[in-house]
Amino acid sequence: MRRLFMADTLFDVKDGIAIVTLNRPEKLNSLTMVQLEELSQKANEFEQDDAVRAIIITATGKGFSTGADLSGGGGRPDMTTGMGMKLSAHAYGRMCFALANCEKPIIAAVNGVAAGAGFNLALSCDIIIATKNARFIQIFVRRGLVPDLGGTYFLPRLVGLAKAKELMFTGDPISAEEALTLGIINRIVEDADLMTEAIALANKIAQGATRSIGMIKRLLNRSFNSDLATQLDFEAAYQGLAATTDDFNEGVCSFMEKRAPRFCGK
């Protein structure tokens, strides 16, 4: 196991799974500028690290994240100025892009309230598991702001334009049950079972063909902006790349030998 401690974020790598833990429980894990840069950097590093085959993002304390640290500026003294907010939104955008485009599958394990950028951080992940007491809030409008960290991109694609407008115009919280019904999250678990369930799912995915999963993620991400002909071309191109991997060879061999595959993630 490799463990790297940073001021407000913990990073563990064990058995092919990287666990990223937001660690500002006294602030309900509101995000600082340093954390944004750390998460962006680590997403890129994990993508290149063959020892990492799945990623979990979670948090300590009672909340997943309440978004930007407006009270302390999150490390930017000009946070509440127009230019400061613009530059901060760009930093959130860089983190969103790094997570959404990381070829390693990312699971958000949401342990409580996910508000504002905290909500959208979860949306930037591939799969969301939440506890029964989790709540999701597009809180920006209550602060006179607009959603960032990809919220206006991800949410309407999940719930439809009309529902996304309702959630963003009102800033009303929704329960984990409603989030599940709307298709925002994948499953609900008991509080005590959150990390057990997240790690079990990460292990299952990590034992799969990692390069294939990364290509599937890219194809699905492109699908909303492609016409059918273009998407078929992308599928053909990635199929050709997939056939050059060691995992493709193992998949074929295991099929011919009538045994379970032992994928290496390469």
WONORGI-V100455 format. One record per residue. RES is the residue in three letters. SS is DSSP state (a for helix, b for strand, c for the rest). PHI is phi in radians with two decimals (999 if undefined). BURIAL is # if it has 24 or more other ideal C-beta (glycine too) atoms within 12 Angstrom, else .. Layout:
BEGIN
res	ss	phi	burial
RES	SS	PHI	BURIAL
RES	SS	PHI	BURIAL
END
This chain:
BEGIN
res	ss	phi	burial
MET	c	999	.
ARG	b	-1.87	.
ARG	b	-2.21	.
LEU	b	-2.07	.
PHE	b	-1.74	.
MET	c	-2.18	.
ALA	c	-0.88	.
ASP	c	-2.12	#
THR	b	-2.42	#
LEU	b	-1.91	#
PHE	b	-2.22	#
ASP	b	-2.12	#
VAL	b	-2.24	#
LYS	b	-2.65	.
ASP	c	0.92	.
GLY	c	1.45	#
ILE	b	-2.04	#
ALA	b	-1.66	#
ILE	b	-1.95	#
VAL	b	-1.84	#
THR	b	-2.12	#
LEU	b	-1.20	#
ASN	c	-2.30	#
ARG	c	-2.20	#
PRO	a	-1.06	.
GLU	a	-1.18	.
LYS	a	-1.96	#
LEU	c	0.89	#
ASN	c	1.00	#
SER	c	-1.08	#
LEU	b	-1.66	#
THR	c	-1.82	#
MET	a	-1.12	#
VAL	a	-1.07	#
GLN	a	-1.09	#
LEU	a	-1.04	#
GLU	a	-1.17	#
GLU	a	-1.06	#
LEU	a	-1.14	#
SER	a	-1.08	#
GLN	a	-1.12	#
LYS	a	-1.17	#
ALA	a	-1.03	#
ASN	a	-1.19	.
GLU	a	-1.16	#
PHE	a	-1.10	#
GLU	a	-1.07	#
GLN	a	-1.55	.
ASP	c	-1.61	#
ASP	c	-1.14	.
ALA	c	-1.33	#
VAL	c	-1.82	#
ARG	c	-2.11	#
ALA	b	-2.80	#
ILE	b	-2.29	#
ILE	b	-2.09	#
ILE	b	-2.01	#
THR	b	-2.50	#
ALA	b	-2.68	#
THR	c	-1.60	#
GLY	c	1.42	.
LYS	c	-1.62	.
GLY	b	-2.33	#
PHE	b	-1.28	#
SER	b	-3.02	#
THR	c	-1.69	#
GLY	c	1.58	#
ALA	b	-1.14	#
ASP	c	-1.45	#
LEU	c	-1.29	#
SER	c	-1.21	.
GLY	c	-1.84	.
GLY	a	1.43	.
GLY	a	1.06	#
GLY	a	1.72	#
ARG	c	-2.01	#
PRO	c	-1.13	.
ASP	c	-1.74	.
MET	c	-0.92	#
THR	c	-1.58	.
THR	c	-1.60	.
GLY	a	-1.03	.
MET	a	-1.18	.
GLY	a	-1.08	.
MET	a	-1.14	#
LYS	a	-1.11	.
LEU	a	-1.13	.
SER	a	-1.13	#
ALA	a	-1.08	#
HIS	a	-1.12	.
ALA	a	-1.13	#
TYR	a	-1.09	#
GLY	a	-1.13	#
ARG	a	-1.10	#
MET	a	-1.15	#
CYS	a	-0.98	#
PHE	a	-1.14	.
ALA	a	-1.10	#
LEU	a	-1.24	#
ALA	a	-1.14	#
ASN	a	-1.80	#
CYS	c	-1.12	#
GLU	c	-1.33	#
LYS	c	-1.49	#
PRO	b	-1.15	#
ILE	b	-2.12	#
ILE	b	-1.92	#
ALA	b	-1.62	#
ALA	b	-1.85	#
VAL	b	-1.59	#
ASN	c	-1.75	#
GLY	c	3.10	#
VAL	b	-1.18	#
ALA	b	-2.19	#
ALA	b	-2.11	#
GLY	c	1.00	#
ALA	a	-1.11	#
GLY	a	-1.16	#
PHE	a	-1.06	#
ASN	a	-1.29	#
LEU	a	-1.06	#
ALA	a	-1.08	#
LEU	a	-1.13	#
SER	c	-1.28	#
CYS	c	-1.51	#
ASP	c	-1.49	#
ILE	b	-2.39	#
ILE	b	-2.12	#
ILE	b	-1.95	#
ALA	b	-2.29	#
THR	b	-1.39	#
LYS	c	-1.05	.
ASN	c	-1.59	#
ALA	c	-1.17	#
ARG	b	-2.31	#
PHE	b	-2.18	#
ILE	b	-2.41	#
GLN	c	-1.49	#
ILE	a	-1.45	#
PHE	a	-0.93	#
VAL	a	-1.10	.
ARG	a	-1.24	.
ARG	a	-1.89	.
GLY	c	1.28	.
LEU	c	-2.06	#
VAL	c	-2.00	.
PRO	c	-1.08	#
ASP	c	-2.28	#
LEU	c	0.94	#
GLY	c	1.39	#
GLY	a	-1.03	#
THR	a	-1.27	#
TYR	a	-1.58	.
PHE	a	-1.32	#
LEU	a	-1.08	#
PRO	a	-1.11	#
ARG	a	-1.27	.
LEU	a	-1.57	#
VAL	a	-1.99	#
GLY	c	1.62	.
LEU	a	-1.15	.
ALA	a	-1.11	.
LYS	a	-1.21	#
ALA	a	-1.08	#
LYS	a	-1.10	.
GLU	a	-1.03	.
LEU	a	-1.14	#
MET	a	-1.45	#
PHE	a	-1.26	.
THR	a	-1.64	.
GLY	c	1.19	#
ASP	c	-1.30	.
PRO	c	-1.32	#
ILE	b	-2.20	#
SER	b	-1.36	.
ALA	a	-1.07	#
GLU	a	-1.09	.
GLU	a	-1.18	.
ALA	a	-1.06	#
LEU	a	-1.17	#
THR	a	-1.08	.
LEU	a	-1.35	#
GLY	c	1.50	.
ILE	c	-1.34	#
ILE	c	-2.05	#
ASN	c	-1.66	#
ARG	b	-2.80	#
ILE	b	-2.04	#
VAL	b	-2.33	#
GLU	c	-1.15	.
ASP	a	-0.93	.
ALA	a	-1.21	.
ASP	a	-1.76	.
LEU	a	-1.00	#
MET	a	-1.24	#
THR	a	-1.07	.
GLU	a	-1.20	#
ALA	a	-1.13	#
ILE	a	-1.17	#
ALA	a	-1.08	.
LEU	a	-1.18	#
ALA	a	-1.06	#
ASN	a	-1.07	.
LYS	a	-1.06	.
ILE	a	-1.21	#
ALA	a	-1.12	#
GLN	c	-1.45	#
GLY	c	-1.49	#
ALA	c	-1.43	#
THR	a	-1.06	#
ARG	a	-1.16	#
SER	a	-1.08	#
ILE	a	-1.08	#
GLY	a	-1.08	#
MET	a	-1.18	#
ILE	a	-1.07	#
LYS	a	-1.04	#
ARG	a	-1.12	#
LEU	a	-1.09	#
LEU	a	-1.14	.
ASN	a	-1.09	#
ARG	a	-1.33	.
SER	a	-1.08	.
PHE	c	-1.27	.
ASN	c	-1.96	.
SER	c	-2.04	.
ASP	c	-1.47	.
LEU	a	-1.05	.
ALA	a	-1.06	.
THR	a	-1.13	.
GLN	a	-1.14	.
LEU	a	-1.10	.
ASP	a	-1.15	.
PHE	a	-1.07	#
GLU	a	-1.04	.
ALA	a	-1.11	.
ALA	a	-1.12	.
TYR	a	-1.24	#
GLN	a	-1.10	.
GLY	a	-1.11	.
LEU	a	-1.16	.
ALA	a	-1.04	#
ALA	c	-1.25	.
THR	c	-1.66	.
THR	c	-1.53	#
ASP	a	-1.10	.
ASP	a	-1.16	#
PHE	a	-1.10	#
ASN	a	-1.05	.
GLU	a	-1.17	#
GLY	a	-1.06	#
VAL	a	-1.20	.
CYS	a	-1.08	.
SER	a	-1.13	.
PHE	a	-1.14	.
MET	a	-1.17	.
GLU	c	-1.59	.
LYS	c	0.95	.
ARG	c	-2.46	.
ALA	c	-1.23	.
PRO	c	-1.25	.
ARG	c	-2.09	.
PHE	c	-1.30	#
CYS	c	-1.83	.
GLY	c	1.42	#
LYS	c	-2.26	.
END
